[in-house]
Amino acid sequence: MQPKITLLLNVQAGHAQYLAATVESVRAQIYPHWELHIAAAPDCDPAIREVLGEFTRSDARISAGFLQADQVGATAMDAARRSGDYLGILGEHDLLAQRALYCIAAEAAAYPDAVLLYTDEDSIDEAGARTAPNFKPDWNPQLLLSQNYLGGLCVFRADAIGAAGGFPDRLDTGASCELALRVSEAANVRQIRHIPQVLYHCRTYRDGAAPEWAGNTPCAAGKQMREAYLARNGICGEVIGVPGAGGYRIRYAIPADMPLVSIIIPTRDRLDLLRRCIESLRGLGSYPHYEIIVVDNQSADPVTLAYLDALAAGKIATVLRHDRPFNYPAINNFAVRYARGQVLCLLNNDTEVITPEWMEEMLGLLHQKDVGVVGAKLLYPDGKVQHGGDLVGVGGVANHAHAFLRRDDPGYQGRALLAQDMSAVTGACLMVRKALYEELGGLDERYLPVSFNDVDFCLRVREAGYRVVWTPHAELYHRESASRGKNRSAEKVRLAKREAAYMRKRWKHALRRDPFYNPNLSQERPDFSLSNAPLVEGSWLT
């Protein structure tokens, strides 16, 4: 299979020198089966006309026309009908790596049902220096709603474009994002292919001009295309800009029936932690329809026991006694049997609510298509990030993403401030439908009594075909391990090693490569830094 790839280039305010470089980067492709359609503004600079004339005369694969901006989409759709198995949009003045189309064609041949393919990219300045590599995750539907993370080089199967309603009217920097949103609505995860190689170079200028996905300010067009996505899919929600990340927040409407949420809090002594947690739930949370289930795991402090009795007597919480050695999954699974809610929220006793609408945020996401689990952004008491979703196989079995960043730090490519799909989230604050929890057998009591049981559960959720989503718009403080402490006795160390060994055996394939990270990034440190030994061949600068 040697698919023909049609590239579309819209030149509206072009510079002849950079346009020539863009076209030459296409002509230099080692893969020969392509064609390039260029649309230029009727009033473009004469030098642009001259460059276009030279290229169309010298290469039969290149055609050019002079069109108004709002005519380009229809012309592109016509090109899609007439020729090409796959179509892509080039950014004005951007460059393709010499092997870009070969890699895309090879991936398309390997996955003939693919409807969308995209690559990693970097920036190239006016002097030709390459910087700022953007190593992207594999298909991440929630992140695409939060930000045009796909960036510059996206190639679509021609028939999928037609089935999705054709090209947008204007082929600007957001056209690929709009197409991706529409095409993905009828696609499965295997049909959207990410090639983790830097095959596209996005031009930057002295004035700092950059495309939407690299900027710090959300644009009106990006907001509108996301509103259109919600409308097409019958989803009630509001699109709000997240300026510091150059992205968007979808504030989903909560279900009209306002499901009961059962908040399960394991505890042992440490009244100071438990009281702070419950008071923040009752005093700061704005969602009214919940119940609190406190599971006492062998508390001995008389003051704590009196407080638990008062909670039960005042009908503030249901208090259950779990008089067995600590086993986090067993404690939660035991409590679930008594939960009356359709939705469960596993919550550590050393957490404290920050965001009043934290439950509404998580509930809204939980009720989106295929979402099985939702996790929150957790902060240390000093305001630094403790948990921003979990990366699996990075720095060990699993580690928290974005750890120790400032609360408002956008992190890598803005992701610390944007909702997104992740492989796992921590059980310190985890929301799931009760029916799914029970269907999957709850947390693993047998092999993972202390560590990684939340990661294992999330991986089983994904294995069952559901998504795990992390949101930074539900925030809580987390005094990590404050209740149990960090006992490193010999027995605890042996147990930790057994649990890690179990995870490596059970999830060997998943731990080999986290789809929401990137194989060019460090596998030793979960900090999105460049790897000294990437899992793909070659340096990003080659």
N, C-alpha and C positions, 0 to 999 in steps of 0.2 A: 504493500500500500504506500503510495507516494501522493499524499493529499496536496491539492493546490491551495495555496494560501494567498488570499487577496488582502492587501493592506490599503487602508484609506488614510489620506493625509490632508487635513484641512488647513490651508494657509490663509489667514485673514490679516495678519499684521507682520508679515514675514520679513526676514533679513536674508538677502540673497546668499550671503556666505554660509550662514547656518543652514539654510534650506538645501544648498548643494551638499553640505556634509551629511544631512539626514538622508538624502536620496542615495548618496554614495555608500552609506552604511547598509542600505538595502541591496544595492547592486553588488556589494562585496560578500553577500551571503554565500556560504558554501553549499547551501541547499538551493537548487535552481528553480524549483517549481513554485514560483510566486508571480504576482502581478501587483502593480502599484497604481492606484487611482488618486490623483491629486486634484483638489478643488481649491482654487484661489479666488480671492475677491476681485470683482471686475475692475475696481480702481486700484489694484495693487501696483507696487512700484515697477517701473519698466524693467529694472534689473531682474525682478522675479520672473517676468514674462520671458526674458531672455534665457534665464536658467532653465525654466520649464521647457522652452522650445528646444534647447540643446539636448536635454534628457529624452524627450519624446522622440526626437529624430534619431537618436543613437541607440535606443533600447526599446524594442517593440513591446516589452512587458510593462512599459510605463505610459500612462495616458494622463492628460490634464484637461481641465475645464475651468471656466470662470463663472462662478456662481455667487449669489447672495448667501449670507450665512444660513438663512432659514430654508434654502433649497438643497442644502448639502445632504440632509437626512434622506430625502426621497431619492436622490441620485445614488446614495450608498445602498439603499434597498434595492434599487434597480440592478446595481452591480452584484448584489447578493443573489438575485434571481438568475442572472445571466452566466455567472462563472464563479468558480472558487468553491472548495469544500469547506474552507474555514476563512473567516474574516476577522481582521484586527484593525484597531485604530492607532495610528501613530500620533504622538504629540508633536506639535510644531517645534522644529529645531532639535528634537530628541534623536538619539542614536541607538541603533541595534548593535549588539555584539555580533561578531562575524558568524558565530555558530547558532545564533538565536533561532532562526527558522528551522534549522536542522533539528535542534533539540525539541522544538514544538512538534515538528512532523513525526519524530521518533516516538514521542509520548502519545500522539494521536493514533499512530499505527499500533502501539501497544494496547491502547484503550480506545477502540474504534467507536464506542458509544459516548465518548467524551463530548460534552457540549460547551465547555469553557476550560481554557487553559491559561495559566498566568505564571509569571516568573518573578524572581527577585530583581532588584534594581539598585542603582546608586545615582549619584549626582555627578555632572561634569560641568566644569566652569568654562569661561570664555577662553582660557588658556589651554584647555584640554586636560586639566588635572581632575582626577576622579576621587571623590570623597563620599562620606555618609552612606555606606551601604545599608539598604533596607532589606533585612532578612525576614521574610513574612511567614506566618503560619500556614498550614494547609487550610482547606476550606473551613471558614469560620463564619457561619451565617449571622450570628449576633454581632460580631465585630464589624461586618460589612454594613449593618444597620447603624452602627456607632461611628463608622469612619470608612472612607474609601481606601481600605488597606490594600486593595488589589493593585492600585497604582497605575503605572503606565502601559505595560504590555499585556493586554488581554486579547485572546483569540477565541472566537465563538464559531461553533458549527453553523453553517449558513441556514440550514432548515430550522434550527432552534431559534434563530433570530426571527424568522418568519412566523413561527408558531407563537412567539412571544409578543407579536404585534409590530415587528419591524424596528428600524432604527429610530432613535429620537430625532426630532426635527433639526437639532443643531448638534454637530459633532465637535463638542468642546471637551474640556478636561473631565467633565462629569459624565460624558456619554457612556463610557465603558461601565461605570458604576451603575447607571440606570439600567443598562442592558443586563448586567450581571444580576441585579435584583429581580428583573423580570424572567430571565432565562432560568434562574435557580429555583423559581417557584414550582417548576415541573420536573426538576432534576433530583437525582439522589447523589449521595456524597461521592460515589465512585465516578460519577460523570463530570466532576469538577476537579481538575488536575492542577496541582502546584508543582512547578519545576524549581527546585531550590538552588538555582544558579543565577548569578547576576548577568542577565542577558539584555538589559535595557539601561540606558544612561540618560537620565533626565537633565536637561539643560538648566543651569542656573545663571543668574546675571548679577552684575555689580550692585544693582538696586535691590537685590534679594528676592526678586520675583520668583515664585515657585507655584506649582500646581496645587489644587485644593488639598490633596491628601498629604502634602508636606507642610501645609500652612498651620498657623496657630489660630485662625479665625474661621468658624463655620460660615458657609456661604448660603445665600437664599436658595439657589438652585438645588443644593444638597438637601436642604430642609424640605423643599417641595417634592423631590423625588421620593423621599422617605414617607412623606404624607400620602403620596400617591400609592406607595406600596401598602401602607396600612389600609387605605380605602379599597384597593383591589382585593385584598384578602379579608375584608370584613373585620378588621382589628380596630378596636377603639383605643386610641392613645394619642398622646401629645408629643410632638418632636421639639426638643429644646436643645439649643446650642451648648456645647462644652468648649468654650474658647481656648482654655489652656492646653487642650489636646487636639484642637483642630477637628473636632468631631461633634457627635450628637448623642443626646439621651432620649430614649423612647420611654416616656412615662405611661405605662400601660394602665388601662382602666382595670380595676379589680372586678371579679365576677359579681353579677348583680345579686346573687344569692348570699354573698358574703360568707364564705365557708368558715366553719369553726376551725381554728388553729389550736392544736394541742402542743403546748410548749413544754418539753420534757427537760428537767434540770436535775442531773445527778449531783449529789453533794455529800460531803463528810466534814462535820465540824465547820470551822472557818465561817462563823456567823457573819463576820464583817463582809465577806465576799457575797454570800447568799443574800443578805439583806440589801446590799447595794444593787445587786442584779434585779431582785424582785421589785424594789422601789423604782428603779429606772423603767422597768416594764410597765408598771402601773402609772407612774407619774409622767413619763415622757412619750410613751407609745400612743399613737393616735388611732390605731385599728381597734375597734371595740369588741370583736367577736372572737375571743380566745379563752382558753383555760390553761392554768398552770398546774403541771404535775411535777412535784418535787420527789425525787427518789433518794431516800436516806440510806447511804451505804455505811452502816456501822458507826454513826456518830456517837461519841462518848461524852462530849462537853455538855454539862447540864444546861447552860445558857442556850446553846444551840437547840437542844431537845425541847426546851420550853418554847423557843421561837417556832419550831416546827409544829408543836401542839397548837400554838396560837394561830398559825396559818390555817390549819385544818378546822379549828373551832370557828374561826371567822369566815370560813368558806372562801378564803383568798386563794387557796391552792389545795389540790388533792395531795396528801402526803402518803407515800408508799414506803414500806420498809423492805430493804433488800439486805438481809443479814447473812451475807456471804463475802468471801474475799473479793477484792476489787477485780471486776471484769467489765470493762466499759460497754462492750456489746450486750452482755447479759443484762446489765442494768437497764439499758435503753429498750431492749427487746421485751423485757418484763413490763416496763411502763407502757409500751405500745398496746399491750393487751387491755389496758384500762383506759386508753385514750378514746374520747368520744368524737374527736375532730376528724374531718375528711382529710385534713392536712396536718402533718407533723412538723415541728421545728425542734431539732435537737440543739440544745443550748447549754454551754458550760456555765457553771455557777460563778466563774471568775470573769464574766462578761458584764458589760454595762452599755445600755442603749445610748447612742449619740443622736441618730437621725430619727425624729418622731415618726416618719412614714416608712420606717424600715420594713415593717411587715407588708404594707401595701406594695412597696417596690418588689419584694421577693415574690409575693402572691401573683402580681401582674405578670412577672416573667414565668412563673411556674405554670401558668395557664396558657402559654404559647405553644405552638406546634412542636410536638416531640420533646418538650423539655421535661426531664425527669427529676432533676435536682437543681436547686439554686443555692449559692453561697454568698456570703457578705464580705465586705471589706472590714478587716479587724485591725485596730491600732493598739500599739503599746500605750501605757499611760502618758508617756512623754510626747505622744502625737505622731510618732513614726509608724510606718506600716509594719504590721506583724504578719498579715495574710492578705495576699492579692490573688488568690487561686493557687492551685497546686500544679507543679510540673512533675511528671513522672520520669524516673530514670535519669534525672539530672541531679548531680551531686549526691547520688545514692539512690535509694528506692523512690523517694519523693521529697520535694522541698517547696517551700512557699515562694511564689513569685513576688517580685517587687519589695521584698523584705528590707526594712530599715530606710526606705525612702521617706521624705517628708510627706505629710498628708496630701499636700497640693502638688507634689512633684508629678509631672506627666509620665515619667518613666520612659521606657523604650518605645519609640514611635507613638507616644501618647497612651499606651495601653493601660497604665496604672490608673487612668481616670475614665476608662471606657468599659461598658459591659461587653462581655465576650464569652464564647464557648471555651471551656477548659477541660482537661482530662479529669480533674478532681477538685474538690474543695474540702476544707476542713470541717470535721464534725463539731467544732466548737460553736458553729452557727450554720446549720444545714436544714433546708426546707425541702420536703418531699411529700407527695401524696401518700396517704396511709395505705391505699390499695397497692401501690407499686412497692412500697416498703415490705409489705407482707408477701406479695408475689415473689419477691427476690429472697425471702427468708430472713430479712433484717440484716443486722451486722453480724459478722462472723465471730461467734463466741468461742469456737473450738481452737482455731489456729492463731487468732489475732486478738487476745484479750486486752492488750494495752495499746499497741501502736499499729498504725496503718489500716485499722479497720474501716476508717472513713474513706481512705483512698481505694481500698478493695471494694467497698460498696459502690463508689462512683464508677469504678471500672466495670463492675457488673451491670450497673445502670446503662452504661454506654454499650456494653456487650449485648444487652437486650434491645438495643435500637433507639435508646433515648439520649437526649443531650444533657450535658452538665453546664450550667451557666453561672458565671461569677459576675456580681454587680458591685461597683464602687459606690453606688447611690444608696446603699443600706450600710450604715457604719455603726460599729460598736467598739468599745474598748475591750481588750482582752489581756488579762494578767496571766499569761501563759503558764500552765502547770502550777498555779499558785496554791490550789487546794491540796493536791497530792504531793507537791514538791518534786524535786528531781533526784530521787533516790538512785544512786549508782552502785548499789550493793552488787556483789558478785552474781547473785541469783537474778537480779534485774538485768544485768548486762547479758547473761546467758539467754534470758527470755527475749531481749531485744534482738539478739543475733538470730534466734530461731524464727522470730517473726519476719525479720528481713530476708532470711533464707527462703521462707515460705513464699513471700511476695515475689522474689526473683524467680522461683520455680513456677508459681501459678501464673504470673504475668510477664513471663520472659519476653514475649513478642511486644507487649505494650511498653515495657520499660526500655526496649531497644531504641525507640524513637517516639517522642511525644509529638503528635501531629500539630499541637498548638504552640510549639516552640519552633526551632529551625536547626537543621543539622550542621549549619555553619557556625552556630553559637556554642559557647562553652558547655560541655557536658559535665564539667567538674563543679562549676559554680552557677547557681540559678539566677544570674544577674544580667543575662542577655549580652554579655561581653563576647567578643570574637573568640572562636576556638583556635588553639594552636594546632589542633589535629581534627579538622572538621570531618564529618561523616560523609562528605561528598568529595569527589576528586577536584583538585586544583584550588588555587587561591582566588578570591573574588576579584583580584586585580588582573587576572590573566584574561 
